Amino acid sequence: MNSAVSPRPGRHLRRPDWAGRNYSLLTAAAFVTNLGGHGALIAAAFAVLENGGDGGDVGLVAAARTLPLVLFLLIGGAVADRVPRHRVMVAANALNCVSQGLFAVLVLTGEPLLWQMMLLTALGGTGQAFFGPAAEGMLLSSVSGAQASRAFAVFRMAMQGAAVGGAALGGAMVAVVGPGWVLAADAAAFAVAGAMRALLDVGHIAPREPGGGMLADLREGWQEFVGRPWLWAVVVQFSIVGAVVGAADAVYGPLVSRDHLGGAGPWGLALGFFGAGTVAGALLMTRWKPRRLLLAGTLCVFPLALPSAALAVPVPIGVLCAVMFVTGVTLEVFGVSWMTALHQEIPENKLSRVSAYDWFGSVALTPLAVALAGPAEDAFGRTEALWGCAVTVFTVTALVLLVPDVRRLRRRTKEIATGPATAGANGSADAECPVGGHG
């Protein structure tokens, strides 16, 4: 079915049926936060470097953001399946706005201390721990039926499209006006996105049935998680892949760019090409619907080893940009396939808890990997550490293909009655980042 709606004489074009009010608000808010967030990632790293820090300090600040994710994600998932999800999202956005705003003030008015940057980054990570499961549950249940994968692809195309401008603009702004103003812009983006998410309509959603408490909710989510081999296998895979790729991107990328490519601008350009690749990949997935969802998606994880290898050489900026573009394309094939699998297989009232276990597994090793990136560089050398990242990504991705359910899980062509909540005539449903721990 063509999702486009033909215009009638004298009437304006309207949204396709699957792009209801909630879905549209979620997509617009994700665009805003990703526009600010991709620039802020570069700004945070260079704020540390410009205030006398080294690679180890960059890793500590990055780890300070990820550690609260590990500590609070499971609680965040349980809360999001109890409290209206949009309220959790708005509260998390408010915390992120405050923490990034204070970070910006410190950078703009003086020389921030390492512990101050770590503390504020940790507050931002705490907000993300509650935001992530709620957002994923909202998005996955905001669409239904045969057009679900197309809706996810369009959402990711908008979200990743913001990365193209956000990374390039952020890198340029860091080079021209310094990291403080980029952090301030990110704080403003969180404020705008939070206002949008406050407008989500969940009044038609029945209240959740009373349960046995937080521990019972967590246990129920755990049973849902471990009972699906394809789910826990991929999450274990990304607990390792995400850790080594996170270390390469957060620590080694800025250092290689500073020492060999000319500073923040080229690294921002490379990240912008990655964002452009994700847009192209999402556009591809609006048309391509692989039958074996996770087989196609997992095969497209192998190219995640390429950026680390390119930084290890290191290749010229033009080659690095090409590598990042290809990686972005293939990552989106996985991302849309993964979201579609979750959408069709996980009951709506357990989406946030399952998403929390997904996020938890995907980020559990990242604080350790990022914190150890600097010491690993000192012990083995930067080039050797980057090659180690590339080999690790390739190996664990090959191993996950040994799980039969990963190879066999097929796309369903008909909506399942017990699946996620069905959208109404305007596409609204109880219903967001990179979604889950996988981008």
C-alpha positions as CSV (number, residue, x, y, z in Angstrom):
1,M,0.0,0.0,0.0
2,N,1.3,3.4,-0.9
3,S,1.6,5.5,2.3
4,A,1.2,8.7,0.4
5,V,-2.4,10.1,0.2
6,S,-3.6,11.6,-3.0
7,P,-4.7,15.2,-2.7
8,R,-8.4,16.0,-3.3
9,P,-9.5,19.1,-5.2
10,G,-9.6,22.1,-2.9
11,R,-8.0,20.3,0.0
12,H,-4.5,20.3,1.5
13,L,-2.2,17.3,1.5
14,R,-2.6,15.4,4.7
15,R,-0.3,13.0,6.6
16,P,-0.4,9.3,5.8
17,D,-2.6,7.3,8.1
18,W,0.4,5.9,10.1
19,A,1.8,9.4,10.8
20,G,-0.7,10.4,13.5
21,R,-0.3,13.3,16.0
22,N,1.7,11.4,18.6
23,Y,4.0,10.0,15.9
24,S,4.5,13.4,14.4
25,L,5.3,15.1,17.7
26,L,7.8,12.3,18.6
27,T,9.5,12.7,15.3
28,A,9.8,16.5,15.5
29,A,11.1,16.3,19.1
30,A,13.7,13.7,18.2
31,F,14.9,15.9,15.3
32,V,15.4,18.8,17.7
33,T,17.2,16.9,20.3
34,N,19.5,15.1,17.8
35,L,20.3,18.4,16.1
36,G,21.7,19.7,19.4
37,G,23.0,16.4,20.8
38,H,25.4,15.5,18.0
39,G,27.1,18.8,18.3
40,A,27.2,18.5,22.1
41,L,29.1,15.2,21.9
42,I,31.9,16.9,20.0
43,A,31.7,20.0,22.3
44,A,32.0,17.9,25.5
45,A,35.2,16.2,24.3
46,F,36.9,19.4,23.2
47,A,35.8,21.2,26.4
48,V,37.9,18.6,28.3
49,L,40.8,18.9,25.9
50,E,40.8,22.7,25.8
51,N,40.9,22.8,29.6
52,G,44.1,20.8,29.9
53,G,42.6,17.3,29.8
54,D,44.0,14.3,27.9
55,G,42.5,11.2,26.4
56,G,42.0,9.6,29.8
57,D,40.0,12.6,31.0
58,V,37.8,12.6,27.9
59,G,37.1,8.9,28.6
60,L,36.2,9.7,32.3
61,V,33.7,12.4,31.3
62,A,32.1,10.1,28.7
63,A,32.0,7.2,31.2
64,A,30.4,9.5,33.7
65,R,27.4,9.9,31.4
66,T,27.1,6.2,30.7
67,L,27.4,4.9,34.3
68,P,24.0,6.2,35.4
69,L,22.5,4.5,32.4
70,V,23.7,1.2,33.8
71,L,22.5,2.0,37.3
72,F,19.0,3.4,36.5
73,L,17.9,1.9,33.2
74,L,16.0,-1.0,34.6
75,I,14.2,1.3,37.1
76,G,13.4,3.7,34.3
77,G,11.8,0.9,32.2
78,A,9.6,-0.3,35.1
79,V,8.5,3.3,35.8
80,A,7.7,4.0,32.2
81,D,5.4,0.9,32.1
82,R,3.5,2.3,35.1
83,V,3.5,6.1,34.8
84,P,2.3,7.8,31.6
85,R,5.4,7.6,29.4
86,H,5.2,11.2,28.1
87,R,5.5,12.5,31.7
88,V,8.7,10.5,32.2
89,M,10.1,11.9,28.9
90,V,9.3,15.5,29.8
91,A,10.9,15.2,33.3
92,A,14.0,13.6,31.7
93,N,14.3,16.4,29.2
94,A,14.1,19.0,31.9
95,L,16.9,17.4,33.8
96,N,19.0,17.2,30.6
97,C,18.3,20.9,29.9
98,V,19.5,21.9,33.3
99,S,22.6,19.8,33.3
100,Q,23.7,20.9,29.8
101,G,22.9,24.5,30.7
102,L,25.1,24.5,33.8
103,F,27.9,22.7,31.8
104,A,27.7,25.5,29.2
105,V,27.9,28.2,31.9
106,L,30.9,26.6,33.5
107,V,32.7,26.4,30.1
108,L,31.8,29.9,29.1
109,T,32.7,31.6,32.3
110,G,35.8,29.9,33.4
111,E,37.9,26.8,33.5
112,P,35.6,23.9,34.6
113,L,37.2,21.2,36.8
114,L,37.1,17.6,35.7
115,W,34.9,16.6,38.6
116,Q,32.4,19.3,37.7
117,M,32.2,18.1,34.1
118,M,31.8,14.5,35.2
119,L,29.0,15.4,37.7
120,L,27.0,17.4,35.1
121,T,27.5,14.7,32.5
122,A,26.3,12.1,35.0
123,L,23.1,14.1,35.6
124,G,22.5,14.0,31.8
125,G,23.0,10.3,31.8
126,T,20.5,9.9,34.6
127,G,17.9,11.7,32.6
128,Q,18.7,9.5,29.6
129,A,18.2,6.3,31.7
130,F,14.6,7.3,32.4
131,F,14.0,8.8,29.0
132,G,15.2,5.9,26.8
133,P,12.8,3.1,27.7
134,A,9.8,5.5,27.9
135,A,10.7,7.0,24.5
136,E,11.1,3.6,22.9
137,G,7.9,2.3,24.3
138,M,6.0,5.5,23.0
139,L,7.4,5.2,19.5
140,L,7.0,1.5,19.1
141,S,3.3,1.7,20.1
142,S,2.6,4.8,18.1
143,V,2.2,2.9,14.8
144,S,0.8,-0.5,13.8
145,G,0.1,-2.8,10.9
146,A,2.0,-3.3,7.7
147,Q,3.3,0.3,7.6
148,A,5.1,0.0,10.9
149,S,8.6,-0.5,9.4
150,R,8.1,2.4,7.0
151,A,7.1,4.6,9.9
152,F,10.2,3.6,11.9
153,A,12.4,4.2,8.8
154,V,10.9,7.7,8.3
155,F,11.3,8.5,12.1
156,R,15.0,7.4,11.9
157,M,15.5,9.3,8.7
158,A,14.3,12.5,10.4
159,M,16.3,11.8,13.6
160,Q,19.5,10.9,11.8
161,G,19.0,13.8,9.3
162,A,19.4,16.1,12.3
163,A,22.8,14.4,12.9
164,V,24.0,15.6,9.5
165,G,23.6,19.2,10.4
166,G,24.1,18.8,14.1
167,A,27.6,17.1,13.8
168,A,28.9,19.3,11.0
169,L,27.5,22.5,12.6
170,G,28.6,21.5,16.1
171,G,32.2,20.8,14.9
172,A,32.3,24.1,13.0
173,M,30.9,26.0,16.0
174,V,33.4,24.4,18.4
175,A,36.2,25.5,16.1
176,V,34.8,29.1,15.7
177,V,33.1,30.1,19.0
178,G,34.2,27.3,21.3
179,P,32.4,24.3,22.9
180,G,30.4,26.4,25.5
181,W,28.0,27.8,23.0
182,V,27.3,24.4,21.5
183,L,26.5,23.0,24.9
184,A,24.1,26.0,25.5
185,A,22.4,25.3,22.2
186,D,21.9,21.7,23.2
187,A,20.3,22.8,26.5
188,A,17.8,24.9,24.5
189,A,17.1,22.0,22.2
190,F,16.1,19.9,25.3
191,A,13.7,22.6,26.4
192,V,12.0,22.8,23.0
193,A,11.7,19.0,22.7
194,G,10.3,18.7,26.2
195,A,7.6,21.2,25.4
196,M,6.7,19.2,22.3
197,R,6.5,15.9,24.3
198,A,4.3,17.5,26.9
199,L,1.6,17.8,24.1
200,L,1.5,14.0,23.5
201,D,-2.1,12.7,23.9
202,V,-2.3,9.5,26.0
203,G,-5.8,10.2,27.4
204,H,-7.4,7.3,25.5
205,I,-4.9,4.7,27.0
206,A,-6.3,2.6,29.8
207,P,-4.4,2.8,33.1
208,R,-2.0,0.0,33.7
209,E,-3.3,-2.9,35.9
210,P,-1.9,-2.9,39.4
211,G,1.1,-5.2,39.8
212,G,3.2,-6.7,42.5
213,G,5.6,-3.8,42.8
214,M,8.8,-2.7,41.2
215,L,10.6,-6.1,41.7
216,A,7.7,-8.0,40.2
217,D,7.7,-5.7,37.2
218,L,11.4,-6.1,36.7
219,R,11.1,-9.9,37.0
220,E,8.3,-10.0,34.5
221,G,10.4,-7.9,32.0
222,W,13.4,-10.2,32.6
223,Q,11.3,-13.3,31.8
224,E,10.1,-11.7,28.6
225,F,13.8,-10.9,27.8
226,V,15.5,-14.2,28.5
227,G,12.7,-16.2,26.8
228,R,13.6,-14.9,23.4
229,P,17.0,-16.1,22.2
230,W,17.2,-13.6,19.3
231,L,16.6,-10.8,21.8
232,W,19.3,-11.6,24.4
233,A,21.8,-12.7,21.8
234,V,21.7,-9.4,19.9
235,V,21.8,-7.5,23.2
236,V,24.9,-9.4,24.4
237,Q,26.4,-8.7,21.0
238,F,25.8,-5.0,21.3
239,S,27.0,-4.9,24.9
240,I,30.5,-5.6,23.4
241,V,30.1,-3.8,20.0
242,G,28.7,-0.7,21.7
243,A,31.5,-0.6,24.2
244,V,34.4,-0.7,21.8
245,V,32.7,1.5,19.2
246,G,31.8,4.0,22.0
247,A,35.5,4.1,23.1
248,A,36.7,4.6,19.6
249,D,34.2,7.4,18.9
250,A,34.3,9.2,22.2
251,V,38.1,9.1,22.9
252,Y,40.2,8.0,19.9
253,G,38.2,9.8,17.2
254,P,38.8,13.3,18.7
255,L,42.4,12.5,19.4
256,V,43.2,11.2,15.9
257,S,41.4,14.3,14.5
258,R,43.4,16.6,16.7
259,D,46.7,15.0,15.9
260,H,46.3,14.1,12.2
261,L,43.3,15.6,10.6
262,G,43.3,19.3,11.8
263,G,41.1,19.5,14.9
264,A,37.4,19.5,15.7
265,G,36.1,20.5,12.3
266,P,37.2,17.4,10.4
267,W,35.9,15.0,13.1
268,G,32.6,16.9,13.0
269,L,32.6,16.5,9.2
270,A,33.2,12.8,9.5
271,L,30.4,12.4,12.0
272,G,28.2,14.4,9.6
273,F,28.9,12.0,6.8
274,F,27.9,9.2,9.2
275,G,24.7,11.0,9.8
276,A,24.2,11.4,6.0
277,G,24.7,7.6,5.7
278,T,22.0,6.9,8.3
279,V,19.6,9.2,6.3
280,A,20.4,7.2,3.2
281,G,20.0,3.9,5.0
282,A,16.6,5.0,6.5
283,L,15.5,6.1,3.1
284,L,16.4,2.7,1.7
285,M,14.4,1.0,4.5
286,T,11.2,2.9,3.6
287,R,11.2,0.7,0.5
288,W,13.1,-2.4,1.3
289,K,11.5,-4.9,3.7
290,P,13.8,-7.9,4.2
291,R,11.9,-11.0,5.2
292,R,14.5,-12.3,7.6
293,L,14.7,-9.2,9.7
294,L,17.6,-10.0,12.0
295,L,19.7,-11.9,9.5
296,A,19.7,-8.9,7.2
297,G,20.3,-6.5,10.1
298,T,23.1,-8.5,11.7
299,L,25.0,-8.8,8.4
300,C,24.9,-5.0,8.3
301,V,26.7,-4.7,11.7
302,F,30.0,-6.0,10.3
303,P,30.8,-2.6,8.7
304,L,30.9,-1.0,12.2
305,A,34.4,-2.4,12.4
306,L,35.5,-0.1,9.5
307,P,35.7,3.3,11.3
308,S,38.1,2.0,14.0
309,A,40.3,0.5,11.2
310,A,40.3,3.7,9.3
311,L,41.3,5.7,12.4
312,A,44.0,3.2,13.1
313,V,45.8,3.8,9.8
314,P,44.9,6.8,9.9
315,V,43.3,7.4,6.5
316,P,42.8,10.9,4.9
317,I,39.7,12.8,5.9
318,G,38.0,12.0,2.5
319,V,38.4,8.3,3.0
320,L,37.3,8.5,6.6
321,C,34.1,10.3,5.5
322,A,33.4,7.6,2.9
323,V,33.8,4.9,5.5
324,M,31.6,6.7,7.9
325,F,28.9,7.1,5.3
326,V,28.8,3.4,4.4
327,T,28.7,2.5,8.1
328,G,25.7,4.8,8.6
329,V,23.8,3.2,5.7
330,T,24.3,-0.3,7.0
331,L,23.6,0.6,10.7
332,E,20.2,1.9,9.7
333,V,19.3,-1.4,8.0
334,F,20.0,-3.0,11.4
335,G,18.2,-0.2,13.3
336,V,14.9,-0.4,11.4
337,S,15.0,-4.2,11.3
338,W,15.5,-4.3,15.1
339,M,12.7,-1.9,15.8
340,T,10.3,-3.9,13.6
341,A,11.2,-7.1,15.4
342,L,10.6,-5.5,18.8
343,H,7.3,-4.0,17.5
344,Q,5.9,-7.3,16.2
345,E,7.2,-9.6,19.0
346,I,6.9,-7.7,22.3
347,P,3.5,-7.0,24.0
348,E,2.8,-3.3,24.3
349,N,2.5,-3.3,28.1
350,K,6.0,-4.7,28.4
351,L,7.7,-2.6,25.8
352,S,9.5,-0.2,28.1
353,R,10.7,-2.9,30.4
354,V,12.1,-5.0,27.6
355,S,13.6,-1.8,26.1
356,A,15.3,-1.2,29.4
357,Y,16.9,-4.6,29.4
358,D,17.9,-4.0,25.8
359,W,19.5,-0.6,26.8
360,F,21.0,-2.0,29.9
361,G,22.8,-4.8,28.1
362,S,23.9,-2.5,25.3
363,V,25.5,0.1,27.5
364,A,26.6,-2.1,30.5
365,L,30.2,-2.4,29.3
366,T,30.5,1.1,27.8
367,P,31.6,3.0,30.9
368,L,34.4,0.5,31.5
369,A,35.5,0.5,27.9
370,V,35.5,4.3,27.6
371,A,37.3,4.8,30.9
372,L,39.9,2.2,29.9
373,A,40.4,3.7,26.4
374,G,43.1,6.1,27.7
375,P,45.1,3.5,29.7
376,A,44.8,1.1,26.8
377,E,46.3,3.7,24.5
378,D,49.2,4.2,27.0
379,A,49.7,0.4,27.4
380,F,49.4,-0.8,23.8
381,G,49.4,2.3,21.6
382,R,46.5,4.1,19.9
383,T,46.9,2.2,16.6
384,E,46.9,-1.2,18.3
385,A,43.9,-0.2,20.5
386,L,41.9,0.8,17.4
387,W,42.7,-2.4,15.5
388,G,41.6,-4.3,18.6
389,C,38.2,-2.5,18.4
390,A,37.8,-3.4,14.8
391,V,38.6,-7.1,15.3
392,T,36.3,-7.3,18.3
393,V,33.3,-5.9,16.4
394,F,33.8,-8.4,13.5
395,T,34.2,-11.4,15.8
396,V,31.2,-10.9,18.1
397,T,29.0,-10.2,15.1
398,A,30.0,-13.4,13.4
399,L,29.3,-15.3,16.7
400,V,25.7,-14.0,17.0
401,L,24.9,-15.5,13.6
402,L,25.3,-18.9,15.2
403,V,21.9,-18.4,17.0
404,P,19.2,-20.0,15.0
405,D,16.5,-17.5,15.9
406,V,18.6,-14.6,14.6
407,R,18.8,-16.3,11.2
408,R,15.2,-17.4,11.1
409,L,13.0,-14.6,12.6
410,R,10.7,-13.5,9.8
411,R,8.7,-10.4,9.1
412,R,5.0,-10.8,9.7
413,T,2.8,-9.5,7.0
414,K,-0.3,-9.3,9.1
415,E,-0.8,-7.4,12.4
416,I,-1.0,-9.7,15.5
417,A,-4.1,-9.1,17.7
418,T,-2.1,-9.5,20.9
419,G,0.7,-7.1,19.6
420,P,1.2,-3.4,20.2
421,A,-1.8,-1.1,20.6
422,T,-3.5,-0.4,17.3
423,A,-3.5,3.2,16.1
424,G,-6.8,4.9,15.6
425,A,-8.0,6.6,12.4
426,N,-5.6,9.5,12.9
427,G,-2.7,7.1,13.8
428,S,-2.6,8.1,17.5
429,A,-1.7,5.4,20.0
430,D,0.0,5.1,23.3
431,A,3.1,5.8,22.2
432,E,11.0,7.4,20.7
433,C,17.1,7.5,19.9
434,P,18.9,6.4,18.4
435,V,16.1,3.9,19.8
436,G,17.2,1.3,22.3
437,G,20.8,0.6,22.8
438,H,21.3,0.1,19.1
439,G,21.3,3.6,17.8
